[in-house]
Structure formats: C-alpha cells, structure tokens
Amino acid sequence: MHANTQPPVWDDDLVTLAVEVLRVLADRTRLQLAGLLLDEEKSVTELAGELDRPIPAVSQHLAKMRMARLVVTRRDGSSVLYRVENGHVRQLVVDTIGHVEHLLDDVPPHHRGVGVVS
C-alpha cells in the first residue's frame, strides 16, 4: 500500500486533452486502424482494403487520428505510410483490448497466446 492514498488531481487542460484523445480513439474504425498500425506502417489504400472501407473515409479517420497525435506519417515515394505515434499509444490500444477481453472471457485470448500483440 502506498503511503499517499490521495487520488491524483490533474490540471484541467491535461484532463481536457486526455478526454479528446480518448474520444478520437473511441470509434470502431479508428480503434481498428490503430490496431492495424501497432507493428507496421501501412498506406491508406492498404488500410482501406483491410477494413473494406472507402479510401476517403479511412483518410478522414486517419486525419483525425493525426490531429490527436495517435498516428504519424512518413512519405515513401508517392505513398504516405501511417503508424502509431509512439509506445504510449500502442500500449493504450493493447491495454484497452486486453481489458475488454477480460470482461468477455474468463481466460482471454491474450492469456492463451491467441491474438497476442508483442
């Protein structure tokens, strides 16, 4: 047990920005996009194909994710490749899915070695 039992009190600006980041990620398509970008870079075309969604729609989602600094881009010739911004974003996505797996299953897939993201 920690000596200080008081919960943290965060600055209003910090909490407001954290809520905005979570709001952006709290969308089915954007969460799936983040998952697809955890371990590799992909283009809008690749992502749209994997999600079976129109390229313009995926591009709009990625733009929102970029504004929230959830993803970054890198130009490769004429292609723009996307990936998650950093390890914090990656961990947020992995922990969120892991938490939900625990809500749905006594022994979730990540404890059985199924669908494990390392």
Residue frames relative to the residue before (quaternion, step in Angstrom):
aa qw qx qy qz dx dy dz
M 1.0000 0.0000 0.0000 0.0000 0.00 0.00 0.00
H 0.4174 -0.7021 0.5217 0.2462 3.52 -0.97 0.87
A 0.5586 -0.6162 0.4426 0.3351 3.56 -1.11 0.73
N 0.7243 0.3641 -0.2252 0.5405 3.59 1.00 -0.79
T 0.1116 -0.8313 0.5438 0.0293 3.58 -0.38 1.23
Q 0.4606 0.6777 -0.4496 0.3556 3.58 1.28 0.12
P 0.4336 -0.6784 0.5150 0.2943 3.59 -0.91 0.82
P 0.5710 -0.5946 0.4216 0.3776 3.59 -1.13 0.50
V 0.1857 -0.7288 0.6448 0.1361 3.53 -1.17 0.61
W 0.1631 -0.8234 0.5415 0.0464 3.52 -0.38 1.29
D 0.6135 -0.5471 0.4403 0.3611 3.51 -1.25 0.60
D 0.5945 -0.6071 0.4004 0.3430 3.60 -1.02 0.82
D 0.6470 0.5183 -0.3274 0.4534 3.61 0.97 -0.80
L 0.6344 0.5299 -0.3207 0.4626 3.57 1.02 -0.81
V 0.6796 0.4823 -0.2843 0.4741 3.58 0.88 -0.94
T 0.6342 0.5335 -0.3302 0.4518 3.59 0.97 -0.81
L 0.6814 0.4711 -0.2882 0.4803 3.58 0.90 -0.89
A 0.6300 0.5289 -0.3346 0.4599 3.61 1.00 -0.77
V 0.6381 0.5140 -0.3205 0.4753 3.59 0.99 -0.82
E 0.6473 0.5154 -0.3211 0.4607 3.60 0.97 -0.80
V 0.6358 0.5148 -0.3275 0.4727 3.60 0.96 -0.83
L 0.6772 0.4771 -0.2934 0.4771 3.59 0.89 -0.89
R 0.6175 0.5438 -0.3443 0.4523 3.60 1.03 -0.72
V 0.6539 0.5036 -0.3151 0.4685 3.58 0.94 -0.85
L 0.7000 0.4606 -0.2699 0.4744 3.58 0.94 -0.83
A 0.6330 0.5590 -0.3214 0.4283 3.61 1.20 -0.51
D 0.5103 0.5688 -0.4522 0.4601 3.53 0.77 1.12
R 0.5765 -0.6324 0.3927 0.3369 3.58 -0.85 0.98
T 0.7057 0.4587 -0.2763 0.4640 3.59 0.75 -1.01
R 0.6858 0.4853 -0.3015 0.4508 3.60 0.87 -0.89
L 0.6309 0.5058 -0.3461 0.4757 3.60 1.02 -0.65
Q 0.6439 0.5011 -0.3246 0.4785 3.59 1.00 -0.76
L 0.6251 0.5283 -0.3373 0.4651 3.59 0.99 -0.76
A 0.6438 0.5149 -0.3222 0.4655 3.58 0.91 -0.88
G 0.6489 0.5226 -0.3151 0.4545 3.57 0.98 -0.83
L 0.6705 0.4975 -0.2949 0.4648 3.57 0.98 -0.82
L 0.7299 0.4255 -0.2260 0.4849 3.57 1.18 -0.53
L 0.3678 0.7641 -0.4716 0.2416 3.60 1.22 0.15
D 0.8447 0.1970 -0.0536 0.4947 3.56 0.83 -0.96
E 0.8014 0.1562 -0.1111 0.5665 3.58 1.23 0.00
E 0.5010 -0.6229 0.5137 0.3116 3.49 -1.31 0.46
K 0.0016 0.7885 -0.6149 0.0143 3.54 -1.12 0.71
S 0.4623 -0.6584 0.5212 0.2848 3.52 -1.24 0.53
V 0.6716 -0.4692 0.3799 0.4295 3.55 -1.31 0.25
T 0.6422 0.5364 -0.3216 0.4432 3.58 0.97 -0.87
E 0.6540 0.5020 -0.3112 0.4727 3.60 0.93 -0.88
L 0.6773 0.4990 -0.2934 0.4540 3.57 0.88 -0.97
A 0.6404 0.5201 -0.3239 0.4630 3.59 0.95 -0.86
G 0.6543 0.5148 -0.3082 0.4602 3.58 0.99 -0.82
E 0.6767 0.4971 -0.2961 0.4554 3.58 0.93 -0.87
L 0.7369 0.3864 -0.2206 0.5089 3.58 1.08 -0.69
D 0.3236 -0.7599 0.4889 0.2807 3.57 1.33 -0.19
R 0.4587 0.6382 -0.4577 0.4157 3.54 0.92 1.07
P 0.5909 -0.5724 0.4190 0.3842 3.60 -1.13 0.47
I 0.5946 -0.5982 0.4100 0.3471 3.57 -1.04 0.81
P 0.6633 0.5002 -0.3437 0.4379 3.68 0.80 -0.81
A 0.6442 0.5191 -0.3279 0.4561 3.61 0.99 -0.77
V 0.6573 0.4951 -0.3058 0.4790 3.58 0.94 -0.89
S 0.6296 0.5404 -0.3271 0.4523 3.57 1.01 -0.81
Q 0.6497 0.5101 -0.3152 0.4673 3.61 0.98 -0.80
H 0.6368 0.5146 -0.3254 0.4731 3.58 1.00 -0.81
L 0.6664 0.5035 -0.3011 0.4601 3.58 0.92 -0.90
A 0.6110 0.5440 -0.3498 0.4565 3.60 1.06 -0.68
K 0.6508 0.4954 -0.3141 0.4821 3.60 0.96 -0.81
M 0.6566 0.5073 -0.3083 0.4652 3.57 1.00 -0.82
R 0.6207 0.5323 -0.3323 0.4701 3.58 1.09 -0.67
M 0.6511 0.5185 -0.3162 0.4553 3.58 0.94 -0.89
A 0.7028 0.4281 -0.2526 0.5090 3.59 1.11 -0.69
R 0.4125 -0.7389 0.4308 0.3135 3.57 1.37 0.07
L 0.3473 0.7137 -0.5201 0.3153 3.54 0.97 0.92
V 0.7790 0.1310 -0.0841 0.6074 3.58 1.20 -0.55
V 0.1929 -0.7392 0.6314 0.1328 3.51 -1.34 0.42
T 0.3307 -0.7446 0.5483 0.1886 3.55 -1.26 0.38
R 0.0772 -0.7417 0.6626 0.0690 3.47 -1.42 0.35
R 0.3402 -0.7358 0.5499 0.2013 3.56 -0.87 0.96
D 0.0221 -0.7645 0.6440 -0.0179 3.54 -1.02 0.96
G 0.7816 -0.1471 0.0483 0.6042 3.56 0.08 1.31
S 0.7914 -0.2371 0.1976 0.5277 3.56 -0.67 -1.10
S 0.6101 0.5559 -0.3468 0.4456 3.59 1.28 -0.06
V 0.2324 -0.7102 0.6418 0.1721 3.52 -1.28 0.54
L 0.1612 -0.7966 0.5797 0.0580 3.54 -0.71 1.12
Y 0.2388 -0.7705 0.5820 0.1030 3.54 -1.06 0.87
R 0.0674 0.7548 -0.6524 0.0140 3.54 -1.27 0.52
V 0.6113 -0.5218 0.4065 0.4345 3.59 -1.21 0.30
E 0.6455 -0.5881 0.3486 0.3405 3.54 -1.10 0.83
N 0.7920 -0.1817 0.1833 0.5533 3.58 0.79 -1.02
G 0.7457 -0.4120 0.2972 0.4311 3.55 -1.34 -0.06
H 0.6004 0.5635 -0.3653 0.4342 3.59 1.13 -0.55
V 0.6502 0.4925 -0.3093 0.4889 3.57 0.97 -0.85
R 0.6256 0.5424 -0.3260 0.4561 3.56 0.96 -0.90
Q 0.6918 0.4811 -0.2789 0.4606 3.58 0.84 -0.99
L 0.6037 0.5580 -0.3474 0.4512 3.58 1.06 -0.74
V 0.6794 0.4774 -0.2840 0.4795 3.58 0.91 -0.94
V 0.6756 0.4929 -0.2986 0.4598 3.60 0.82 -0.97
D 0.6813 0.4846 -0.2948 0.4627 3.61 0.89 -0.89
T 0.6249 0.5341 -0.3428 0.4548 3.59 1.03 -0.72
I 0.6782 0.4638 -0.2906 0.4904 3.59 0.85 -0.94
G 0.6398 0.5285 -0.3269 0.4522 3.61 0.96 -0.80
H 0.6390 0.5217 -0.3228 0.4640 3.58 0.98 -0.82
V 0.6788 0.4831 -0.2937 0.4686 3.59 0.88 -0.93
E 0.5997 0.5469 -0.3642 0.4566 3.61 1.04 -0.68
H 0.6450 0.5115 -0.3201 0.4689 3.61 1.04 -0.73
L 0.6342 0.5294 -0.3314 0.4557 3.59 1.08 -0.65
L 0.7476 0.4386 -0.2030 0.4555 3.57 1.09 -0.76
D 0.8148 0.1688 -0.0313 0.5538 3.60 1.12 -0.57
D 0.5147 -0.6460 0.4662 0.3169 3.59 -0.96 0.84
V 0.7607 0.1161 -0.0709 0.6347 3.56 1.07 -0.78
P 0.2116 -0.8316 0.5003 0.1157 3.58 0.08 1.29
P 0.7027 -0.4966 0.3150 0.4004 3.56 -1.22 0.51
H 0.6703 0.5088 -0.3313 0.4267 3.61 0.91 -0.77
H 0.6471 0.4763 -0.3288 0.4963 3.62 1.24 -0.25
R 0.6665 0.4546 -0.2961 0.5113 3.58 1.29 -0.28
G 0.5285 -0.6398 0.4055 0.3833 3.57 1.28 -0.02
V 0.5302 0.6030 -0.4125 0.4303 3.59 1.27 0.32
G 0.8485 0.0854 -0.0780 0.5164 3.57 -0.86 0.95
V 0.3169 0.7680 -0.4989 0.2467 3.56 1.16 0.56
V 0.1766 -0.7475 0.6330 0.0961 3.53 -0.95 0.94
S 0.1521 -0.8218 0.5444 0.0719 3.56 -0.57 1.10
